[in-house]
């Protein structure tokens, strides 16, 4: 069995938005967390990033307990939306790889 790149086990935060949450992210996997305002997206990601300690449960990175900042995580640049980055890429390089594959 592959060790998860990030594992949150029965994590909770004192905020009711995140309670007994379990999440596994495989190595190399890109994950987006979506939901309505106030549902706990930022809290969950902050716990996984090591910016916020869970009130209960455990966080591990590649099987090791997370202590402090998760230096292996990628963080978005404030003010840069993913669709804007994708649009600039398409403008510079033409169609995306997905579009090229679909065109074959």
C-alpha positions as CSV (number, residue, x, y, z in Angstrom):
1,X,0.0,0.0,0.0
2,X,1.3,3.4,-0.9
3,X,1.9,5.9,1.9
4,X,-0.3,9.0,1.6
5,X,1.5,12.2,0.7
6,X,-0.9,13.9,3.2
7,X,-3.1,12.2,5.7
8,X,-5.6,13.8,8.1
9,X,-7.1,11.3,10.5
10,X,-10.3,12.2,12.3
11,X,-9.1,15.8,12.5
12,X,-11.3,18.4,14.1
13,X,-10.9,22.1,14.8
14,X,-12.7,24.1,17.5
15,X,-14.7,25.5,14.6
16,X,-17.8,23.4,13.9
17,X,-17.1,23.6,10.1
18,X,-14.5,20.9,10.5
19,X,-15.3,17.9,12.6
20,X,-13.9,14.3,12.4
21,X,-12.7,14.9,8.9
22,X,-10.5,12.3,7.2
23,X,-8.7,13.0,3.9
24,X,-6.0,11.2,2.0
25,X,-4.0,12.8,-0.9
26,X,-1.9,10.5,-2.9
27,X,1.7,11.5,-3.9
28,X,1.6,13.7,-7.0
29,X,-2.2,14.2,-6.8
30,X,-3.6,17.7,-7.3
31,X,-6.6,18.4,-5.1
32,X,-9.1,21.2,-5.0
33,X,-11.4,21.7,-2.0
34,X,-14.7,23.3,-3.0
35,X,-17.8,24.3,-1.0
36,X,-19.9,27.2,0.2
37,X,-18.6,30.0,2.3
38,X,-18.0,29.0,5.9
39,X,-17.9,25.2,5.3
40,X,-14.3,24.8,6.5
41,X,-12.3,24.7,3.3
42,X,-9.6,27.1,4.5
43,X,-9.6,25.6,8.0
44,X,-9.0,22.1,6.6
45,X,-6.3,23.3,4.2
46,X,-4.6,25.3,7.0
47,X,-4.5,22.2,9.2
48,X,-3.0,20.2,6.3
49,X,-0.4,23.0,5.7
50,X,0.6,23.1,9.3
51,X,-0.6,26.7,9.7
52,X,-3.2,25.6,12.2
53,X,-2.9,22.7,14.7
54,X,-5.9,20.3,14.8
55,X,-7.9,20.3,18.1
56,X,-8.0,16.6,17.8
57,X,-6.8,13.9,15.4
58,X,-3.5,13.7,13.6
59,X,-1.9,15.1,10.4
60,X,0.9,13.2,8.7
61,X,3.0,14.0,5.6
62,X,4.4,10.9,3.8
63,X,3.8,8.8,6.9
64,X,5.5,11.2,9.3
65,X,3.7,13.4,11.9
66,X,3.4,17.0,10.8
67,X,5.2,19.3,13.1
68,X,5.1,22.9,12.1
69,X,4.8,24.1,8.5
70,X,4.3,21.5,5.8
71,X,7.2,22.4,3.6
72,X,6.2,19.8,1.0
73,X,2.8,21.5,0.2
74,X,2.2,23.9,-2.6
75,X,0.5,27.1,-1.8
76,X,-1.5,29.4,-4.1
77,X,-0.2,32.9,-4.8
78,X,-2.6,35.5,-3.3
79,X,-4.5,37.3,-6.0
80,X,-3.8,34.8,-8.8
81,X,-6.7,32.7,-9.8
82,X,-6.1,29.3,-11.5
83,X,-8.3,30.2,-14.5
84,X,-6.3,33.4,-15.1
85,X,-3.0,31.4,-15.0
86,X,-4.5,28.8,-17.4
87,X,-5.7,31.5,-19.7
88,X,-2.2,33.1,-19.9
89,X,-0.8,29.7,-20.6
90,X,-3.2,29.2,-23.5
91,X,-2.4,32.6,-24.8
92,X,1.3,31.9,-24.8
93,X,1.3,28.3,-25.9
94,X,-1.9,27.9,-27.9
95,X,-4.2,25.0,-27.1
96,X,-3.7,23.1,-23.8
97,X,-2.3,19.6,-23.8
98,X,-5.8,18.3,-23.1
99,X,-7.1,20.1,-26.2
100,X,-4.3,18.8,-28.3
101,X,-4.9,15.2,-27.2
102,X,-8.6,15.6,-27.9
103,X,-7.8,16.9,-31.4
104,X,-5.9,13.7,-32.3
